[in-house]
Amino acid sequence: MAELVAPTVSLHRAWLDARDEWGRDVVQPGSGLHEAAGVDSPEVFATWVGRLLASADESVPVADDRVHATYWWIVEDGAVLGSISLRHRLNDFLLAAGGHIGYSVRPSARKRGLATWAVGLVLAYARRMGLDRVLITCDDANTASARVIVGNGGVLEDVRETTLGPTRRYWITLD
């Protein structure tokens, strides 16, 4: 059974396996990895995991172009199947294109409902944090992601041209 776990260095090899399945240069939404260089090294990987964990701490300042975020990995039987993040607030870029929640599931684990399940858990976490609604976006052509968002209560606000290309923007009200 899959679970959401905080990033940890103990899953280094499993994370690299997932990354290699996606492709070394493929951006994995929700992973928090903006530059892939060096994460094969245990030391660089540990530094990156430390940054992910620190990102959730509101008392630690973040760069001007970043917001605080909480990261999880979708793990089953020691394998990393995906990642998901909750950005605690929106900056201009996130409001236009990125949203509060980013997620991805590795190709071999798709079509099992993992993204829908993970988004549901993160929405509950967002509610406990005090958010009253969240924005989730996806590429206009990503019908699978659109189904995940709608399945979790997403209401389409619009489709707009963004720096990421045509982007579907959905709002989910948290009761």
C-alpha positions in Angstrom: 0.0 0.0 0.0 1.3 3.4 -0.9 2.0 6.1 1.6 3.2 9.7 1.6 6.5 10.1 3.3 8.7 13.2 3.9 11.8 13.2 1.7 14.6 11.2 3.2 18.2 10.3 2.3 17.3 6.6 3.0 15.4 6.6 -0.3 18.3 7.9 -2.4 18.6 4.9 -4.6 14.8 4.5 -5.0 14.5 8.2 -5.8 17.2 7.9 -8.5 15.4 4.9 -10.0 12.2 6.9 -10.3 14.1 9.9 -11.7 15.8 7.6 -14.3 12.4 6.2 -15.4 11.1 9.7 -16.0 14.3 10.8 -17.6 17.2 12.7 -16.1 16.3 16.0 -17.7 12.5 15.7 -17.3 11.0 18.1 -14.8 8.9 16.3 -12.3 6.2 18.6 -10.9 6.0 18.6 -7.2 9.5 17.2 -6.7 11.2 20.5 -5.7 14.1 19.6 -8.0 14.9 22.6 -10.1 18.4 21.5 -11.2 19.2 17.9 -11.6 23.0 18.3 -11.5 24.7 16.3 -8.9 21.9 14.5 -7.0 23.5 11.1 -7.9 26.1 12.1 -5.2 24.9 11.1 -1.7 26.2 14.4 -0.4 24.4 16.6 -2.9 21.2 14.5 -2.5 21.4 15.0 1.2 21.7 18.7 0.8 18.7 18.8 -1.5 16.6 16.7 0.9 17.6 19.1 3.7 16.4 22.1 1.5 13.1 20.3 0.8 12.5 19.7 4.5 13.5 23.2 5.6 11.2 24.7 3.0 8.2 23.8 5.1 9.5 25.8 8.1 7.8 29.2 8.0 10.4 30.6 10.4 13.2 30.0 7.8 13.3 32.7 5.1 13.1 31.6 1.5 14.4 33.3 -1.7 12.4 36.1 -3.0 11.1 34.0 -6.0 10.1 31.1 -3.7 7.4 30.3 -1.2 7.3 27.9 1.7 6.3 24.4 0.7 5.8 21.0 2.1 7.1 18.0 0.1 6.2 14.3 0.2 7.2 11.3 -1.9 4.7 8.6 -2.8 6.3 5.4 -1.7 5.3 1.8 -1.9 7.4 -1.2 -0.8 10.5 0.9 -0.8 10.0 2.3 -4.3 9.4 6.0 -5.0 6.4 6.2 -7.2 6.0 10.0 -7.3 6.1 13.2 -5.5 3.7 15.9 -4.4 4.1 19.4 -2.9 1.9 21.9 -1.2 3.0 25.5 -1.6 1.8 27.4 1.5 0.9 30.6 -0.5 1.0 31.9 -4.0 3.3 34.3 -5.6 2.6 35.9 -9.0 4.0 33.0 -11.0 2.2 30.4 -8.9 -1.1 32.3 -9.2 -0.7 32.5 -13.0 0.7 29.0 -13.7 2.0 26.8 -10.9 -0.8 26.7 -8.2 -0.6 25.5 -4.6 -0.2 21.8 -5.4 2.2 20.1 -7.8 2.5 16.4 -8.3 3.8 13.7 -10.6 3.7 9.9 -10.8 6.3 7.9 -12.5 5.2 6.3 -15.8 5.1 2.7 -14.5 2.9 3.6 -11.6 0.3 5.6 -13.5 -3.4 4.6 -13.9 -3.6 3.3 -10.4 -5.3 6.3 -8.8 -2.1 7.4 -6.9 -2.3 11.0 -8.0 -6.0 11.3 -7.0 -5.3 9.7 -3.6 -2.2 11.8 -2.9 -4.0 15.1 -3.9 -6.8 14.2 -1.6 -4.4 13.7 1.4 -2.6 16.9 0.6 -5.9 18.8 0.4 -6.7 17.6 3.9 -3.3 18.8 5.1 -4.0 22.2 3.4 -7.3 22.4 5.2 -5.5 21.8 8.6 -3.0 24.5 7.7 -5.9 27.0 7.4 -6.2 27.4 3.6 -9.8 27.9 2.5 -9.1 27.1 -1.2 -6.3 25.9 -3.3 -5.3 26.4 -6.9 -4.1 23.4 -8.9 -3.0 23.8 -12.5 -2.1 21.5 -15.4 -1.0 21.7 -19.0 -4.0 22.2 -21.2 -3.3 18.9 -23.0 -2.9 16.8 -19.8 -6.3 15.2 -19.6 -5.2 12.7 -16.9 -4.2 15.5 -14.6 -7.4 17.4 -15.3 -9.3 14.3 -14.2 -7.3 14.1 -11.0 -8.1 17.7 -10.2 -11.8 17.5 -11.1 -12.0 14.2 -9.1 -10.8 16.1 -6.1 -13.4 18.9 -6.5 -11.6 21.2 -8.9 -13.6 23.8 -10.7 -12.1 25.2 -13.9 -11.6 28.9 -13.7 -9.9 29.3 -17.1 -7.3 28.2 -19.6 -4.6 30.8 -20.1 -1.3 31.2 -21.9 1.4 31.2 -19.3 5.2 30.9 -19.2 4.6 27.1 -19.1 2.3 27.2 -22.2 -1.5 26.8 -22.2 -2.5 26.1 -18.6 -5.7 24.9 -17.1 -6.4 26.6 -13.7 -8.7 24.9 -11.2 -9.8 26.1 -7.7 -10.8 23.7 -5.0 -12.8 25.0 -2.0 -11.8 23.4 1.2 -14.8 22.9 3.6 
